[in-house]
């Protein structure tokens, strides 16, 4: 049988047995990760896990731990933990009694059903090898794993495999996504299947690379019929999946008299958009985000009425509460599951399965869809952040799930607008009065300011523009326009040593605001460069110089047009003042290795022009 391989895989864990090419750039080596699934029925599955990892050095120490998740429907048994020295000799063993029972939660979690058995393994002599084995029995068959050759940066993989013995009589579907990075090996048949990746060298992290979960090859699995906490359903079509998903939402979506009273008290008037906005901003004013991973596998929202009473919820609960408020107002809307990440991850229309890591709300209107992010008290109406744009959602409707696109990003609509009045002194000091404005995806980037104290906001600006030597600094009049997705503020400061003396003349940089956010020198890399969202910078800087100086010869206007974006810089003298106008537009994109050197050259050109100097001469 295929499943015998867990017993026959080589037990020689001497580090000398690791091929040399797997040690290159590696802090740890996955000797073997084997996951063996026995699917007995729609609601009965056994998983035998084995993980053997060699820790080669101190940076690899972060992988030297045991972490075994469990909950009410996942029972763990047969835990065996062994530690081997460099030569493959067993030096220590642990059992279940040595593990700590902890909650699986972060700082935002109020309560959760998820728990884990955890142990940090400490060993000061490198290299050594950790061998962990355990068995999980569960009634939940809705989630089958995705197999990928990637474990982490600077970690190589000698063997990573999944075996599935399907005794349930239910159709098991698989989807294999291949590319040049690695090729999966298959053996067996659809009901007794083994898939593995072997001898995958370590890769180094590459700046601006997209998420490895998207660019790596992978093999996905799903059963046509499944179970989640006693609720049986099927993935034979999105329609059938949608019917099942509604069985999760209906019990927690009741319009109670209190909810109806809430909506009536808003005295809604005007267009559908105006009504939705009023309800949305009301919801924001009385709720806050708290992770609540309980209920049916953590996938059923807390009831809308409980959110009303408690004033908090996670993305599922807050989205569903908003949906119920709209329902009480007679406005239909749709609970929409999405992958939130900088790299767009797309649901496959031809491969129905449970997936996603976030939930938003879609409200259809005659003028188009309104999209609502429900976890922030400060985010603007009808605004999705860039990590939820340019992808699709699983939109749960009454009798189906539809795969629907979220809005596209546009470089022209994501703007940083800066207007500056700058006065240069003979002592090389620059006094600045400026107004900053952010729209579109640039709004997302500046939202953290809304949660900061004035001191923290000033410190953030100091860090953002660390090329300036601030003597005084003051960010004030911070305004968040939640109707138009716009953040504005005044930024006034005095910077020392901004200009330099050249005899009796003075020279200074044309553009004071330089963000040192591009560090990419080499095009020698394996993965594309990703620009997660496009943007446009629009700067106008008016310089006033000392009375006894004049502007010397100015640089000619510059314009660069590229497939990656465009850039322009021009100088206009107005009444003894100089107006510097800078525009820089960068496109969203995924640029392949053959384009990276051109992209680097484009960014170097724009950075060089940003450092153009202006010379003023003493009269």
Beta strands, then each sheet from edge to edge (+ up, - down):
strand 1: 28-41
strand 2: 44-55
strand 3: 65-70
strand 4: 74-84
strand 5: 90-94
strand 6: 100-103
strand 7: 109-112
strand 8: 115-120
strand 9: 128-138
strand 10: 146-148
strand 11: 155-166
strand 12: 172-177
strand 13: 185-189
strand 14: 192-200
strand 15: 218-223
strand 16: 225-228
strand 17: 231-234
strand 18: 288-289
strand 19: 291-293
strand 20: 312-313
strand 21: 334-338
strand 22: 358-365
strand 23: 368-372
strand 24: 392-396
strand 25: 401-405
strand 26: 415-424
strand 27: 430-439
strand 28: 469-481
strand 29: 486-496
strand 30: 499-502
strand 31: 505-509
strand 32: 529-531
strand 33: 535-544
strand 34: 549-551
strand 35: 558-562
strand 36: 565-574
strand 37: 577-586
strand 38: 589-591
strand 39: 613-618
sheet 1: 5+ 4- 9+ 2- 1+ 11+ 14- 13+
sheet 2: 3+ 8- 6+
sheet 3: 7+ 19+
sheet 4: 10+ 15- 12+
sheet 5: 16+ 17-
sheet 6: 18+ 20+
sheet 7: 23+ 22- 21+ 24- 25+
sheet 8: 28+ 29- 27+ 26- 33- 37+ 36- 35+
sheet 9: 30+ 31- 39+ 34-
sheet 10: 32+ 38-
end
